[in-house]
Amino acid sequence: MVNRKLFRPALTDMKEQYVAPRQAQPAPQSAPAPRKKPAPPDQTFAENFYYVKQMQSRTPVAVVLTDGEVIRGTVEWYDRDCIKLTRFGSPNLLIYKHSIRYLYKEGDEAALGGTNGQ
């Protein structure tokens, strides 16, 4: 058996090389500032997820506009500024998102204030 020597240095030798230069530097006068939490993401994509889910299942939705008018149909597609609502027996509509107060799944009693049909 041949005795071979390792080419890499021992771990203790490497520690001594890196610890020595750090000790030579003077310590900073001020204490380090506490780390801040990272900012939350600008986009959560929750809206996109909701629209895609409603489009795929063709869920009937009710859209309440800022003036109080309620429009019923299914979401066919959406983009950054508007949604296309396919209606039954009426023309389809392109609705700007800024004119929507809220929308809910058709038949959700929770959107009616929890009246449960009373």
N, C-alpha and C positions, 0 to 999 in steps of 0.2 A: 504494500500500500504506500502511495506517495503522499507525503505531507504537503498540502497546498496552503498557501497563505491567502487570506482574504484581501481583496483590493479595497474594500470600503473601510473607513476608519471605525473605531469602536464608538458606541453611543456616548460614553462618558467624555471622550475627546471632543465630540461635536458640541456637547452641552457647554463645556468650558469655553469654547470659541465664541459661542453666541451669548453667553452670560457675561463675559468680561467686557465687551463693548457697551453693553447696556448700563453696567455699573459705573462706567467712566463718565457718562453724561450726567449733568446736574439734574436733580429732581425739579419739576415745575413747581412754581410758587403757589398757584391756585389749584384747588381741588378740581378734578374733572367734573364737567356738567352731567347731571343725571340724564340718562337716555330717554328720549321721548318715544311715545308709541308711534308706529308708522301711521301715516294718514290712511283713512279708509279709501277703497278704490272709488274712482269717479263713476264707474259703470258697474252695476251688479247684474245686469241682464235679466232681472226678475220680470220686467215688463215683456221682454222678448219671449221668455219661457212661457208666460201666461198666454200670450197671443198665439204662439205656435201650438200649445196644448188645445186651445179652443178651436183653432182652425182644423187640426187633425181629427178631433172628435166631432166636428161640426155642431158644437154646442149652441143652442139658441140663447142669445144674449139680449138684454135690454140696455140701451145706451141712453143715459139721461144727459141732455144738453144743458148748457149754462142757463138757458132761459126756462128750463123746467120741462121741455118737451121730451117725451119718451119715444124712442124708435126701437123696434124689435126686428131681429134678423140673426144671421150668422156672420162671423168674421171670415171673409174670403182671403184677404191679404192685408198687410200693414207695412208701413215704412216709418221713417223717423218722424214725419209730420202728420200722417193721416192713416185712417183705416178704411177699408172697403167693406161695407155691410151689404150682404145679399139678403133681400127681403122676400117674403112669400106673397105673391099676388100683387106686388108693388115694384116700382123701379128700384134698382140697386142704388146705393148712395156712397159717395166718397165724403167722409166726415173728417174735418181737421181736428187733430187731437186737442188743440187749444180751446175748441168749442165744446169739449166733453167735460161734464162735471164728474161723472163716474159711470161705470158700467157693471153689470152683474149678470150672473147666469139666470136665464128665464126660469121662473118657478122657485127661486130662492126666497124664502120668507124672511131671511135675515136682512135683505135689502129693503124690505117694507117696514123695518123697525121692529121686527119680531111680533107682529100682530097675530100670526098664525091663523089668518083667515077670519078673524073676528070682525 
